[in-house]
Amino acid sequence: MATTGGSRQPKYQRIADALREAIKAGEYGPGDRLPGENDLMATHGVARMTARQALGVLQSEGIAESRKGAGVFVRAFRPLRRRGIQRLARDQWGAGRSVWEADIGERTLVVDEITVTEEVAPEHIARVLDVSSGDAVCVRSRRFVLDGKPVLLATSYLPANIVAGSAITQEDTGPGGIYARLDELGFKPLHFREEVRSRMPSQDEASRLNLSMGTPVMLICRTAFAEEGRPVEVNEMTLDSASYVLEYDFDA
């Protein structure tokens, strides 16, 4: 990779660092257009590919976003602080509030691409829910859009023999969502387990979440347990990593 002077850092990285510092200093605010490839080529005396790589670094970090035909802009979207403990507290969903209310405050959340089906449990889901191979599960898939930006894809799996005929099988589950309805059915969630990992998105995920090139996703798999440790829901979530801060606040 190209370098100049005594520095071992690639040129594109140094340009990206300079742009990042300019954003932090307020020279470019949310929604402002950053210097384009031609500007960077002229200012720094570099090739087009180097200028493109520099802008790509900021896009992959979630600091900037590309708008087709317009250029690269400082991202205006404020990351969402996901409060992993508070959002699942029973006094949240038990009082008829969405678990999202602990995170979003006055921001606008829209749930779209909702589908509810009954399917044979995938093998890995059957293992977690402790149901037999071939048993049916209720599958709830949806996308969450915050302030006009898709931030999360979620698919929940629940044993069909538990939720059949309930509001859980409808698009609108009512106040308090899935967990309030499980409580009414006699399967109140008492314990949750979440597993978190990351990877690069599939083409479909990148499209549905409107991800900038190079942006990874975070995967959260949550299992809800009722009395005697009975698993009653598995929720597989795909998050735009640039849209989230994961917060876990608990006592020692």
FIKOLZA-1660 file (N, C-alpha, C; in steps of 0.1 Angstrom, whole numbers, plus 5000, padded with zeros to 4 digits):
% residues 252
   i   px   py   pz ch aa at
   1 5008 4988 5000  A  M  N
   1 5000 5000 5000  A  M CA
   1 5009 5013 5000  A  M  C
   2 5003 5023 4994  A  A  N
   2 5011 5035 4993  A  A CA
   2 5013 5042 5006  A  A  C
   3 5024 5048 5008  A  T  N
   3 5027 5056 5020  A  T CA
   3 5035 5068 5016  A  T  C
   4 5036 5078 5024  A  T  N
   4 5045 5089 5021  A  T CA
   4 5053 5092 5034  A  T  C
   5 5064 5099 5031  A  G  N
   5 5073 5102 5043  A  G CA
   5 5077 5090 5051  A  G  C
   6 5078 5092 5064  A  G  N
   6 5082 5082 5073  A  G CA
   6 5071 5074 5078  A  G  C
   7 5058 5078 5075  A  S  N
   7 5047 5071 5080  A  S CA
   7 5045 5057 5073  A  S  C
   8 5041 5047 5081  A  R  N
   8 5038 5034 5076  A  R CA
   8 5023 5033 5073  A  R  C
   9 5015 5043 5077  A  Q  N
   9 5001 5042 5075  A  Q CA
   9 4997 5045 5061  A  Q  C
  10 4988 5037 5055  A  P  N
  10 4984 5040 5041  A  P CA
  10 4978 5054 5039  A  P  C
  11 4980 5059 5027  A  K  N
  11 4975 5072 5024  A  K CA
  11 4960 5073 5026  A  K  C
  12 4953 5063 5021  A  Y  N
  12 4938 5064 5023  A  Y CA
  12 4934 5065 5037  A  Y  C
  13 4941 5058 5046  A  Q  N
  13 4938 5058 5060  A  Q CA
  13 4941 5072 5066  A  Q  C
  14 4952 5078 5062  A  R  N
  14 4955 5091 5068  A  R CA
  14 4945 5102 5063  A  R  C
  15 4940 5100 5051  A  I  N
  15 4929 5109 5046  A  I CA
  15 4917 5107 5054  A  I  C
  16 4913 5094 5056  A  A  N
  16 4901 5091 5064  A  A CA
  16 4902 5097 5078  A  A  C
  17 4914 5096 5084  A  D  N
  17 4916 5101 5097  A  D CA
  17 4914 5116 5097  A  D  C
  18 4919 5123 5087  A  A  N
  18 4918 5137 5087  A  A CA
  18 4903 5141 5085  A  A  C
  19 4896 5134 5077  A  L  N
  19 4882 5137 5075  A  L CA
  19 4874 5134 5088  A  L  C
  20 4877 5124 5095  A  R  N
  20 4871 5120 5107  A  R CA
  20 4873 5131 5118  A  R  C
  21 4885 5136 5119  A  E  N
  21 4888 5147 5128  A  E CA
  21 4881 5159 5125  A  E  C
  22 4879 5162 5112  A  A  N
  22 4872 5174 5107  A  A CA
  22 4857 5173 5111  A  A  C
  23 4852 5161 5110  A  I  N
  23 4838 5159 5114  A  I CA
  23 4837 5161 5130  A  I  C
  24 4846 5155 5137  A  K  N
  24 4846 5157 5152  A  K CA
  24 4847 5171 5156  A  K  C
  25 4855 5179 5148  A  A  N
  25 4857 5193 5152  A  A CA
  25 4845 5202 5147  A  A  C
  26 4836 5196 5140  A  G  N
  26 4824 5204 5136  A  G CA
  26 4825 5210 5122  A  G  C
  27 4836 5208 5115  A  E  N
  27 4838 5214 5102  A  E CA
  27 4827 5208 5092  A  E  C
  28 4823 5196 5095  A  Y  N
  28 4812 5190 5087  A  Y CA
  28 4802 5184 5097  A  Y  C
  29 4790 5189 5096  A  G  N
  29 4780 5185 5105  A  G CA
  29 4771 5174 5099  A  G  C
  30 4762 5169 5107  A  P  N
  30 4752 5158 5102  A  P CA
  30 4745 5163 5089  A  P  C
  31 4746 5155 5079  A  G  N
  31 4739 5158 5067  A  G CA
  31 4748 5166 5057  A  G  C
  32 4760 5171 5061  A  D  N
  32 4768 5178 5052  A  D CA
  32 4775 5169 5042  A  D  C
  33 4778 5174 5030  A  R  N
  33 4785 5166 5020  A  R CA
  33 4800 5167 5023  A  R  C
  34 4806 5156 5022  A  L  N
  34 4821 5155 5024  A  L CA
  34 4828 5158 5010  A  L  C
  35 4841 5162 5010  A  P  N
  35 4848 5164 4998  A  P CA
  35 4847 5151 4989  A  P  C
  36 4844 5153 4976  A  G  N
  36 4843 5141 4967  A  G CA
  36 4857 5136 4963  A  G  C
  37 4856 5126 4955  A  E  N
  37 4869 5119 4951  A  E CA
  37 4878 5129 4944  A  E  C
  38 4872 5137 4935  A  N  N
  38 4880 5147 4927  A  N CA
  38 4887 5157 4937  A  N  C
  39 4879 5162 4947  A  D  N
  39 4884 5171 4957  A  D CA
  39 4896 5165 4964  A  D  C
  40 4894 5153 4969  A  L  N
  40 4905 5146 4976  A  L CA
  40 4917 5144 4968  A  L  C
  41 4915 5140 4955  A  M  N
  41 4926 5138 4946  A  M CA
  41 4934 5150 4945  A  M  C
  42 4928 5162 4943  A  A  N
  42 4935 5174 4941  A  A CA
  42 4941 5179 4954  A  A  C
  43 4935 5178 4965  A  T  N
  43 4940 5183 4978  A  T CA
  43 4952 5174 4983  A  T  C
  44 4951 5161 4981  A  H  N
  44 4961 5152 4987  A  H CA
  44 4971 5146 4976  A  H  C
  45 4968 5149 4964  A  G  N
  45 4977 5144 4953  A  G CA
  45 4977 5129 4953  A  G  C
  46 4965 5123 4953  A  V  N
  46 4964 5108 4953  A  V CA
  46 4956 5104 4941  A  V  C
  47 4956 5091 4939  A  A  N
  47 4949 5085 4928  A  A CA
  47 4934 5084 4932  A  A  C
  48 4925 5082 4922  A  R  N
  48 4911 5081 4925  A  R CA
  48 4908 5069 4935  A  R  C
  49 4915 5058 4933  A  M  N
  49 4912 5046 4941  A  M CA
  49 4915 5049 4956  A  M  C
  50 4926 5057 4958  A  T  N
  50 4930 5060 4972  A  T CA
  50 4919 5069 4978  A  T  C
  51 4914 5079 4970  A  A  N
  51 4903 5088 4975  A  A CA
  51 4891 5080 4978  A  A  C
  52 4888 5071 4969  A  R  N
  52 4876 5062 4971  A  R CA
  52 4877 5054 4984  A  R  C
  53 4889 5048 4986  A  Q  N
  53 4891 5040 4998  A  Q CA
  53 4890 5048 5011  A  Q  C
  54 4894 5061 5010  A  A  N
  54 4893 5069 5022  A  A CA
  54 4879 5072 5026  A  A  C
  55 4871 5075 5016  A  L  N
  55 4856 5077 5018  A  L CA
  55 4850 5064 5023  A  L  C
  56 4854 5053 5017  A  G  N
  56 4849 5040 5021  A  G CA
  56 4851 5036 5035  A  G  C
  57 4863 5040 5041  A  V  N
  57 4865 5038 5055  A  V CA
  57 4855 5045 5064  A  V  C
  58 4851 5057 5061  A  L  N
  58 4841 5064 5069  A  L CA
  58 4828 5058 5067  A  L  C
  59 4825 5053 5055  A  Q  N
  59 4812 5046 5053  A  Q CA
  59 4811 5033 5061  A  Q  C
  60 4822 5025 5061  A  S  N
  60 4822 5013 5068  A  S CA
  60 4821 5015 5083  A  S  C
  61 4826 5026 5088  A  E  N
  61 4825 5029 5102  A  E CA
  61 4811 5035 5106  A  E  C
  62 4803 5037 5096  A  G  N
  62 4790 5043 5099  A  G CA
  62 4790 5058 5101  A  G  C
  63 4801 5064 5099  A  I  N
  63 4802 5079 5100  A  I CA
  63 4796 5086 5089  A  I  C
  64 4797 5080 5077  A  A  N
  64 4792 5087 5065  A  A CA
  64 4784 5077 5057  A  A  C
  65 4776 5082 5047  A  E  N
  65 4768 5074 5039  A  E CA
  65 4768 5079 5025  A  E  C
  66 4768 5070 5015  A  S  N
  66 4768 5074 5001  A  S CA
  66 4754 5076 4996  A  S  C
  67 4751 5086 4988  A  R  N
  67 4738 5089 4982  A  R CA
  67 4740 5089 4967  A  R  C
  68 4734 5080 4960  A  K  N
  68 4736 5077 4946  A  K CA
  68 4735 5090 4938  A  K  C
  69 4745 5094 4931  A  G  N
  69 4745 5106 4922  A  G CA
  69 4747 5119 4929  A  G  C
  70 4748 5118 4943  A  A  N
  70 4750 5131 4950  A  A CA
  70 4763 5132 4958  A  A  C
  71 4769 5121 4962  A  G  N
  71 4781 5121 4969  A  G CA
  71 4781 5114 4982  A  G  C
  72 4790 5117 4991  A  V  N
  72 4791 5110 5004  A  V CA
  72 4789 5121 5015  A  V  C
  73 4780 5118 5024  A  F  N
  73 4775 5128 5034  A  F CA
  73 4778 5122 5048  A  F  C
  74 4779 5132 5057  A  V  N
  74 4780 5128 5071  A  V CA
  74 4767 5122 5076  A  V  C
  75 4767 5111 5082  A  R  N
  75 4755 5105 5086  A  R CA
  75 4748 5113 5097  A  R  C
  76 4735 5115 5094  A  A  N
  76 4727 5123 5103  A  A CA
  76 4720 5114 5114  A  A  C
  77 4719 5101 5111  A  F  N
  77 4711 5093 5120  A  F CA
  77 4719 5091 5134  A  F  C
  78 4711 5093 5145  A  R  N
  78 4717 5091 5158  A  R CA
  78 4716 5076 5162  A  R  C
  79 4727 5070 5166  A  P  N
  79 4727 5056 5170  A  P CA
  79 4717 5054 5181  A  P  C
  80 4711 5042 5181  A  L  N
  80 4701 5038 5191  A  L CA
  80 4708 5031 5202  A  L  C
  81 4706 5035 5215  A  R  N
  81 4712 5029 5226  A  R CA
  81 4702 5018 5231  A  R  C
  82 4706 5005 5229  A  R  N
  82 4697 4994 5232  A  R CA
  82 4700 4990 5246  A  R  C
  83 4691 4992 5255  A  R  N
  83 4693 4989 5270  A  R CA
  83 4688 4975 5272  A  R  C
  84 4698 4966 5271  A  G  N
  84 4695 4951 5271  A  G CA
  84 4688 4946 5284  A  G  C
  85 4690 4952 5295  A  I  N
  85 4684 4948 5308  A  I CA
  85 4670 4954 5310  A  I  C
  86 4670 4967 5309  A  Q  N
  86 4657 4974 5312  A  Q CA
  86 4646 4971 5302  A  Q  C
  87 4649 4969 5290  A  R  N
  87 4639 4967 5279  A  R CA
  87 4631 4954 5281  A  R  C
  88 4637 4944 5288  A  L  N
  88 4630 4932 5290  A  L CA
  88 4624 4930 5304  A  L  C
  89 4625 4940 5312  A  A  N
  89 4619 4940 5325  A  A CA
  89 4604 4938 5325  A  A  C
  90 4598 4930 5334  A  R  N
  90 4584 4927 5334  A  R CA
  90 4576 4939 5336  A  R  C
  91 4581 4949 5343  A  D  N
  91 4573 4961 5345  A  D CA
  91 4572 4970 5332  A  D  C
  92 4579 4966 5322  A  Q  N
  92 4579 4972 5309  A  Q CA
  92 4567 4966 5301  A  Q  C
  93 4569 4953 5296  A  W  N
  93 4558 4947 5288  A  W CA
  93 4546 4943 5296  A  W  C
  94 4548 4941 5310  A  G  N
  94 4537 4937 5318  A  G CA
  94 4527 4949 5320  A  G  C
  95 4532 4961 5318  A  A  N
  95 4523 4973 5319  A  A CA
  95 4518 4977 5305  A  A  C
  96 4519 4968 5295  A  G  N
  96 4514 4971 5282  A  G CA
  96 4523 4980 5273  A  G  C
  97 4535 4981 5277  A  R  N
  97 4544 4989 5269  A  R CA
  97 4553 4981 5260  A  R  C
  98 4557 4986 5249  A  S  N
  98 4566 4979 5240  A  S CA
  98 4580 4979 5246  A  S  C
  99 4587 4968 5244  A  V  N
  99 4601 4967 5249  A  V CA
  99 4610 4979 5243  A  V  C
 100 4605 4983 5231  A  W  N
 100 4613 4994 5225  A  W CA
 100 4612 5007 5232  A  W  C
 101 4601 5009 5240  A  E  N
 101 4600 5022 5247  A  E CA
 101 4611 5025 5256  A  E  C
 102 4618 5015 5261  A  A  N
 102 4630 5018 5269  A  A CA
 102 4642 5023 5261  A  A  C
 103 4641 5022 5248  A  D  N
 103 4652 5026 5240  A  D CA
 103 4650 5039 5232  A  D  C
 104 4638 5041 5227  A  I  N
 104 4636 5051 5216  A  I CA
 104 4631 5065 5221  A  I  C
 105 4626 5066 5233  A  G  N
 105 4621 5078 5238  A  G CA
 105 4610 5084 5229  A  G  C
 106 4612 5096 5224  A  E  N
 106 4602 5102 5215  A  E CA
 106 4605 5100 5200  A  E  C
 107 4614 5092 5197  A  R  N
 107 4618 5089 5183  A  R CA
 107 4607 5081 5176  A  R  C
 108 4606 5081 5163  A  T  N
 108 4595 5074 5156  A  T CA
 108 4599 5061 5151  A  T  C
 109 4592 5051 5156  A  L  N
 109 4595 5037 5152  A  L CA
 109 4583 5031 5144  A  L  C
 110 4586 5025 5132  A  V  N
 110 4576 5019 5124  A  V CA
 110 4580 5004 5122  A  V  C
 111 4571 4995 5123  A  V  N
 111 4573 4981 5121  A  V CA
 111 4567 4977 5108  A  V  C
 112 4574 4972 5098  A  D  N
 112 4569 4968 5085  A  D CA
 112 4574 4954 5081  A  D  C
 113 4570 4950 5069  A  E  N
 113 4574 4937 5064  A  E CA
 113 4570 4926 5074  A  E  C
 114 4558 4927 5080  A  I  N
 114 4554 4918 5090  A  I CA
 114 4548 4906 5083  A  I  C
 115 4552 4894 5086  A  T  N
 115 4546 4881 5082  A  T CA
 115 4545 4872 5094  A  T  C
 116 4533 4865 5095  A  V  N
 116 4531 4855 5105  A  V CA
 116 4527 4842 5099  A  V  C
 117 4534 4832 5101  A  T  N
 117 4531 4819 5094  A  T CA
 117 4533 4808 5105  A  T  C
 118 4528 4796 5101  A  E  N
 118 4530 4784 5109  A  E CA
 118 4538 4775 5100  A  E  C
 119 4550 4770 5105  A  E  N
 119 4559 4762 5098  A  E CA
 119 4565 4751 5106  A  E  C
 120 4571 4741 5100  A  V  N
 120 4578 4731 5107  A  V CA
 120 4591 4738 5113  A  V  C
 121 4594 4735 5125  A  A  N
 121 4605 4742 5132  A  A CA
 121 4618 4738 5125  A  A  C
 122 4626 4748 5122  A  P  N
 122 4640 4745 5117  A  P CA
 122 4647 4737 5128  A  P  C
 123 4656 4728 5124  A  E  N
 123 4663 4719 5133  A  E CA
 123 4669 4727 5145  A  E  C
 124 4676 4738 5142  A  H  N
 124 4683 4745 5153  A  H CA
 124 4673 4751 5162  A  H  C
 125 4661 4755 5157  A  I  N
 125 4651 4761 5166  A  I CA
 125 4644 4750 5174  A  I  C
 126 4642 4739 5168  A  A  N
 126 4636 4728 5175  A  A CA
 126 4644 4724 5187  A  A  C
 127 4657 4724 5185  A  R  N
 127 4666 4720 5197  A  R CA
 127 4665 4730 5208  A  R  C
 128 4665 4743 5205  A  V  N
 128 4664 4753 5215  A  V CA
 128 4651 4753 5222  A  V  C
 129 4640 4752 5215  A  L  N
 129 4627 4752 5220  A  L CA
 129 4623 4739 5227  A  L  C
 130 4632 4729 5225  A  D  N
 130 4630 4716 5231  A  D CA
 130 4617 4710 5226  A  D  C
 131 4614 4711 5213  A  V  N
 131 4603 4704 5206  A  V CA
 131 4608 4693 5197  A  V  C
 132 4599 4684 5193  A  S  N
 132 4603 4673 5184  A  S CA
 132 4605 4678 5170  A  S  C
 133 4614 4671 5163  A  S  N
 133 4616 4674 5149  A  S CA
 133 4602 4672 5141  A  S  C
 134 4598 4682 5133  A  G  N
 134 4586 4681 5127  A  G CA
 134 4574 4688 5133  A  G  C
 135 4577 4693 5146  A  D  N
 135 4566 4700 5153  A  D CA
 135 4565 4714 5146  A  D  C
 136 4553 4720 5148  A  A  N
 136 4550 4733 5142  A  A CA
 136 4554 4744 5151  A  A  C
 137 4558 4755 5145  A  V  N
 137 4561 4767 5153  A  V CA
 137 4554 4779 5146  A  V  C
 138 4550 4789 5154  A  C  N
 138 4546 4802 5149  A  C CA
 138 4558 4810 5146  A  C  C
 139 4559 4815 5133  A  V  N
 139 4570 4823 5129  A  V CA
 139 4566 4837 5126  A  V  C
 140 4571 4847 5134  A  R  N
 140 4568 4861 5132  A  R CA
 140 4581 4868 5127  A  R  C
 141 4580 4873 5115  A  S  N
 141 4591 4881 5109  A  S CA
 141 4587 4895 5107  A  S  C
 142 4596 4905 5110  A  R  N
 142 4593 4919 5109  A  R CA
 142 4606 4927 5108  A  R  C
 143 4604 4939 5102  A  R  N
 143 4615 4948 5101  A  R CA
 143 4612 4961 5109  A  R  C
 144 4622 4966 5116  A  F  N
 144 4620 4978 5125  A  F CA
 144 4627 4990 5118  A  F  C
 145 4620 5001 5116  A  V  N
 145 4625 5013 5110  A  V CA
 145 4624 5025 5119  A  V  C
 146 4635 5030 5123  A  L  N
 146 4636 5041 5133  A  L CA
 146 4640 5054 5126  A  L  C
 147 4631 5064 5127  A  D  N
 147 4634 5077 5121  A  D CA
 147 4636 5076 5106  A  D  C
 148 4629 5067 5100  A  G  N
 148 4630 5064 5085  A  G CA
 148 4642 5056 5081  A  G  C
 149 4650 5051 5091  A  K  N
 149 4662 5042 5088  A  K CA
 149 4659 5028 5093  A  K  C
 150 4659 5018 5084  A  P  N
 150 4658 5004 5088  A  P CA
 150 4670 5000 5097  A  P  C
 151 4667 4995 5109  A  V  N
 151 4678 4992 5119  A  V CA
 151 4678 4978 5123  A  V  C
 152 4667 4970 5121  A  L  N
 152 4667 4957 5127  A  L CA
 152 4657 4948 5119  A  L  C
 153 4662 4936 5117  A  L  N
 153 4653 4925 5112  A  L CA
 153 4651 4915 5123  A  L  C
 154 4639 4910 5125  A  A  N
 154 4637 4901 5136  A  A CA
 154 4628 4890 5132  A  A  C
 155 4631 4877 5136  A  T  N
 155 4622 4866 5134  A  T CA
 155 4621 4858 5147  A  T  C
 156 4608 4857 5152  A  S  N
 156 4605 4850 5164  A  S CA
 156 4599 4837 5161  A  S  C
 157 4603 4827 5169  A  Y  N
 157 4597 4813 5168  A  Y CA
 157 4591 4809 5181  A  Y  C
 158 4578 4805 5181  A  L  N
 158 4572 4801 5193  A  L CA
 158 4564 4788 5190  A  L  C
 159 4564 4779 5200  A  P  N
 159 4557 4766 5198  A  P CA
 159 4542 4768 5194  A  P  C
 160 4538 4762 5183  A  A  N
 160 4524 4765 5178  A  A CA
 160 4514 4760 5188  A  A  C
 161 4517 4749 5195  A  N  N
 161 4507 4743 5205  A  N CA
 161 4505 4752 5217  A  N  C
 162 4513 4762 5219  A  I  N
 162 4512 4772 5230  A  I CA
 162 4504 4784 5225  A  I  C
 163 4507 4789 5213  A  V  N
 163 4501 4802 5209  A  V CA
 163 4490 4801 5199  A  V  C
 164 4486 4789 5195  A  A  N
 164 4475 4787 5185  A  A CA
 164 4462 4795 5190  A  A  C
 165 4457 4802 5181  A  G  N
 165 4444 4810 5184  A  G CA
 165 4446 4822 5192  A  G  C
 166 4458 4826 5196  A  S  N
 166 4460 4838 5204  A  S CA
 166 4464 4849 5194  A  S  C
 167 4465 4861 5200  A  A  N
 167 4469 4873 5193  A  A CA
 167 4483 4872 5188  A  A  C
 168 4491 4863 5193  A  I  N
 168 4505 4861 5188  A  I CA
 168 4505 4857 5174  A  I  C
 169 4495 4850 5169  A  T  N
 169 4494 4846 5155  A  T CA
 169 4489 4857 5146  A  T  C
 170 4486 4869 5151  A  Q  N
 170 4481 4880 5143  A  Q CA
 170 4493 4890 5141  A  Q  C
 171 4492 4898 5131  A  E  N
 171 4502 4908 5129  A  E CA
 171 4504 4918 5141  A  E  C
 172 4492 4922 5147  A  D  N
 172 4492 4931 5158  A  D CA
 172 4490 4923 5171  A  D  C
 173 4500 4921 5179  A  T  N
 173 4499 4913 5191  A  T CA
 173 4492 4920 5203  A  T  C
 174 4490 4934 5202  A  G  N
 174 4484 4941 5212  A  G CA
 174 4494 4947 5222  A  G  C
 175 4489 4955 5232  A  P  N
 175 4497 4961 5242  A  P CA
 175 4507 4951 5249  A  P  C
 176 4519 4955 5250  A  G  N
 176 4529 4946 5257  A  G CA
 176 4535 4936 5248  A  G  C
 177 4529 4934 5236  A  G  N
 177 4535 4925 5226  A  G CA
 177 4535 4910 5230  A  G  C
 178 4544 4903 5224  A  I  N
 178 4544 4888 5226  A  I CA
 178 4545 4884 5241  A  I  C
 179 4553 4891 5249  A  Y  N
 179 4555 4886 5262  A  Y CA
 179 4543 4888 5271  A  Y  C
 180 4535 4899 5269  A  A  N
 180 4523 4901 5276  A  A CA
 180 4513 4890 5272  A  A  C
 181 4512 4886 5259  A  R  N
 181 4503 4876 5255  A  R CA
 181 4507 4862 5261  A  R  C
 182 4520 4859 5261  A  L  N
 182 4525 4847 5267  A  L CA
 182 4521 4846 5282  A  L  C
 183 4522 4857 5289  A  D  N
 183 4517 4858 5303  A  D CA
 183 4503 4854 5304  A  D  C
 184 4494 4859 5295  A  E  N
 184 4480 4856 5296  A  E CA
 184 4477 4842 5293  A  E  C
 185 4486 4836 5285  A  L  N
 185 4484 4821 5282  A  L CA
 185 4490 4812 5292  A  L  C
 186 4495 4818 5303  A  G  N
 186 4501 4810 5314  A  G CA
 186 4516 4806 5312  A  G  C
 187 4522 4813 5303  A  F  N
 187 4537 4810 5300  A  F CA
 187 4545 4823 5301  A  F  C
 188 4543 4829 5313  A  K  N
 188 4550 4842 5315  A  K CA
 188 4565 4841 5315  A  K  C
 189 4572 4849 5307  A  P  N
 189 4587 4848 5306  A  P CA
 189 4593 4852 5320  A  P  C
 190 4601 4844 5325  A  L  N
 190 4608 4847 5338  A  L CA
 190 4623 4849 5336  A  L  C
 191 4628 4845 5325  A  H  N
 191 4643 4846 5323  A  H CA
 191 4646 4847 5308  A  H  C
 192 4656 4855 5305  A  F  N
 192 4660 4857 5291  A  F CA
 192 4675 4854 5290  A  F  C
 193 4678 4848 5278  A  R  N
 193 4693 4847 5275  A  R CA
 193 4695 4852 5261  A  R  C
 194 4705 4861 5260  A  E  N
 194 4709 4866 5247  A  E CA
 194 4723 4863 5243  A  E  C
 195 4725 4859 5231  A  E  N
 195 4738 4856 5225  A  E CA
 195 4741 4866 5214  A  E  C
 196 4753 4872 5214  A  V  N
 196 4756 4882 5205  A  V CA
 196 4769 4879 5197  A  V  C
 197 4768 4880 5184  A  R  N
 197 4780 4879 5175  A  R CA
 197 4778 4888 5163  A  R  C
 198 4788 4888 5155  A  S  N
 198 4788 4897 5143  A  S CA
 198 4794 4890 5131  A  S  C
 199 4790 4895 5119  A  R  N
 199 4795 4891 5106  A  R CA
 199 4791 4901 5096  A  R  C
 200 4796 4899 5084  A  M  N
 200 4792 4907 5073  A  M CA
 200 4778 4903 5068  A  M  C
 201 4770 4912 5063  A  P  N
 201 4756 4909 5059  A  P CA
 201 4755 4901 5046  A  P  C
 202 4744 4894 5045  A  S  N
 202 4741 4888 5032  A  S CA
 202 4736 4899 5023  A  S  C
 203 4734 4896 5010  A  Q  N
 203 4729 4907 5001  A  Q CA
 203 4715 4911 5004  A  Q  C
 204 4707 4901 5008  A  D  N
 204 4693 4905 5012  A  D CA
 204 4693 4913 5025  A  D  C
 205 4701 4910 5035  A  E  N
 205 4702 4918 5047  A  E CA
 205 4706 4932 5044  A  E  C
 206 4717 4934 5036  A  A  N
 206 4722 4947 5032  A  A CA
 206 4712 4955 5025  A  A  C
 207 4704 4949 5017  A  S  N
 207 4693 4956 5010  A  S CA
 207 4682 4960 5019  A  S  C
 208 4677 4951 5027  A  R  N
 208 4666 4954 5036  A  R CA
 208 4669 4964 5047  A  R  C
 209 4682 4964 5051  A  L  N
 209 4687 4974 5062  A  L CA
 209 4693 4986 5056  A  L  C
 210 4694 4987 5042  A  N  N
 210 4699 4998 5036  A  N CA
 210 4713 5002 5041  A  N  C
 211 4722 4991 5041  A  L  N
 211 4735 4993 5047  A  L CA
 211 4745 4999 5037  A  L  C
 212 4754 5007 5042  A  S  N
 212 4765 5012 5034  A  S CA
 212 4775 5001 5032  A  S  C
 213 4782 5001 5021  A  M  N
 213 4792 4991 5018  A  M CA
 213 4802 4989 5029  A  M  C
 214 4804 4976 5033  A  G  N
 214 4814 4973 5043  A  G CA
 214 4809 4973 5057  A  G  C
 215 4796 4977 5059  A  T  N
 215 4790 4977 5073  A  T CA
 215 4786 4963 5078  A  T  C
 216 4792 4959 5089  A  P  N
 216 4788 4945 5094  A  P CA
 216 4775 4946 5101  A  P  C
 217 4769 4934 5104  A  V  N
 217 4757 4934 5112  A  V CA
 217 4760 4927 5125  A  V  C
 218 4752 4929 5135  A  M  N
 218 4753 4922 5148  A  M CA
 218 4741 4913 5148  A  M  C
 219 4744 4901 5153  A  L  N
 219 4733 4890 5154  A  L CA
 219 4730 4888 5169  A  L  C
 220 4718 4890 5173  A  I  N
 220 4714 4887 5187  A  I CA
 220 4703 4876 5186  A  I  C
 221 4706 4865 5193  A  C  N
 221 4696 4855 5195  A  C CA
 221 4692 4854 5209  A  C  C
 222 4679 4857 5211  A  R  N
 222 4673 4858 5225  A  R CA
 222 4663 4846 5227  A  R  C
 223 4665 4839 5238  A  T  N
 223 4656 4829 5242  A  T CA
 223 4648 4833 5254  A  T  C
 224 4635 4832 5254  A  A  N
 224 4627 4835 5266  A  A CA
 224 4623 4822 5273  A  A  C
 225 4624 4822 5286  A  F  N
 225 4621 4809 5294  A  F CA
 225 4609 4812 5303  A  F  C
 226 4600 4803 5304  A  A  N
 226 4589 4804 5314  A  A CA
 226 4592 4796 5326  A  A  C
 227 4582 4792 5334  A  E  N
 227 4585 4784 5346  A  E CA
 227 4592 4771 5343  A  E  C
 228 4600 4767 5353  A  E  N
 228 4607 4754 5352  A  E CA
 228 4617 4754 5340  A  E  C
 229 4621 4766 5336  A  G  N
 229 4631 4768 5325  A  G CA
 229 4626 4764 5311  A  G  C
 230 4612 4764 5309  A  R  N
 230 4607 4760 5296  A  R CA
 230 4609 4771 5286  A  R  C
 231 4616 4768 5275  A  P  N
 231 4618 4778 5264  A  P CA
 231 4605 4781 5257  A  P  C
 232 4601 4793 5255  A  V  N
 232 4588 4796 5249  A  V CA
 232 4590 4805 5237  A  V  C
 233 4601 4811 5235  A  E  N
 233 4604 4819 5223  A  E CA
 233 4619 4819 5220  A  E  C
 234 4622 4819 5207  A  V  N
 234 4635 4822 5202  A  V CA
 234 4634 4833 5192  A  V  C
 235 4641 4844 5194  A  N  N
 235 4641 4856 5185  A  N CA
 235 4654 4858 5179  A  N  C
 236 4655 4856 5166  A  E  N
 236 4668 4859 5159  A  E CA
 236 4668 4872 5153  A  E  C
 237 4677 4881 5157  A  M  N
 237 4677 4895 5153  A  M CA
 237 4690 4898 5145  A  M  C
 238 4688 4906 5135  A  T  N
 238 4699 4911 5127  A  T CA
 238 4699 4926 5128  A  T  C
 239 4710 4932 5133  A  L  N
 239 4711 4947 5136  A  L CA
 239 4721 4953 5127  A  L  C
 240 4718 4965 5122  A  D  N
 240 4727 4974 5116  A  D CA
 240 4737 4979 5127  A  D  C
 241 4750 4974 5126  A  S  N
 241 4759 4977 5137  A  S CA
 241 4762 4992 5138  A  S  C
 242 4761 4999 5127  A  A  N
 242 4764 5013 5128  A  A CA
 242 4752 5021 5134  A  A  C
 243 4741 5015 5136  A  S  N
 243 4729 5021 5142  A  S CA
 243 4727 5019 5157  A  S  C
 244 4736 5011 5163  A  Y  N
 244 4734 5007 5177  A  Y CA
 244 4746 5009 5186  A  Y  C
 245 4742 5011 5198  A  V  N
 245 4751 5010 5210  A  V CA
 245 4744 5000 5219  A  V  C
 246 4751 4989 5222  A  L  N
 246 4745 4979 5231  A  L CA
 246 4749 4982 5246  A  L  C
 247 4739 4984 5254  A  E  N
 247 4742 4988 5268  A  E CA
 247 4736 4978 5278  A  E  C
 248 4745 4973 5287  A  Y  N
 248 4740 4963 5297  A  Y CA
 248 4744 4969 5311  A  Y  C
 249 4734 4972 5319  A  D  N
 249 4736 4979 5331  A  D CA
 249 4731 4970 5343  A  D  C
 250 4740 4965 5351  A  F  N
 250 4735 4956 5362  A  F CA
 250 4745 4956 5374  A  F  C
 251 4740 4952 5385  A  D  N
 251 4748 4953 5397  A  D CA
 251 4758 4941 5398  A  D  C
 252 4769 4944 5405  A  A  N
 252 4779 4934 5407  A  A CA
 252 4774 4923 5416  A  A  C
% end
